């Protein structure tokens, strides 16, 4: 009984701590949404008024009518979707090669791949910019999308860890039956690693949706801006119009929250399976 009581107290304490941290992280989001629904006179009252009264949608109307919001949305979805597809395809192929196919130098190449994680992005920024400028890609989405089709070390590591948990006898039996490596990869491996693929897809989705530095460096035309740059551009125009800024920010964050809300179980399962086992 004492042990059960102690475990119960530990669980209650743990949930209390996690709930407190969750509430603290939720406050900025709540304040953003609340401010976007307030009239200007309510934004700086003291004590703060968390629930707007009256509620106004005027700030959202201004954002949707004074900016090419749908164009920004299309640009962001195009950019994010292309990068997610590239990362899933390239990293799954490389991860399969590094974990399921025996070839000389496999481990050395894997260690080199992991070692590239220690190179700061800022060190490769100028050389990459010069390469893309020579290719004539500056001002387009090519410098942002095409590198995704050459893999990412962190995602390759996650998939390799997950793939190492697959039974080798199953893959060897398929080879004995005459299956090619690509057929094994496509028909057998891909269905088994869906949780891990979903995890890296969500990681990449969130990363690209919030990416600011990449589009800032390579994009020149305002009509090609994704949400990250569009929000900064909008902030420069409406510097002190906090209601409009909070409305724009809410519309930018909302798709990420919706996707994570419906996929959080898959996301957590994929991270757990790819990061712990192997």
Buried (B, 14 or more C-beta within 10 A) or exposed (E): EEEEEEEEEEEEEEEEEEEEEEEEEEEEEEEBBBBBBBBEEBBEEEEEBEEBEEEBEBBBEBBBEEBBBEBBBEBBBBBBEBBBBBBBBBBBBBBBBBBBEEEEEEEEBBEEBBEEEEEEEEEEEEEBBEEBEEEEBBBBBBBBBBBBBEBBBBBBBBBBBBBBBBEEEEBEEBEEEEBEBEEBBBEBBBEBBEBBBBBBBBBBBBBBBBBEEBBEBBBEEEEBBBBBBBBEBBBEEBEEBBBBBBBBBBBBBEBBEEBEEEBEEBBEBBBEBBBEEB
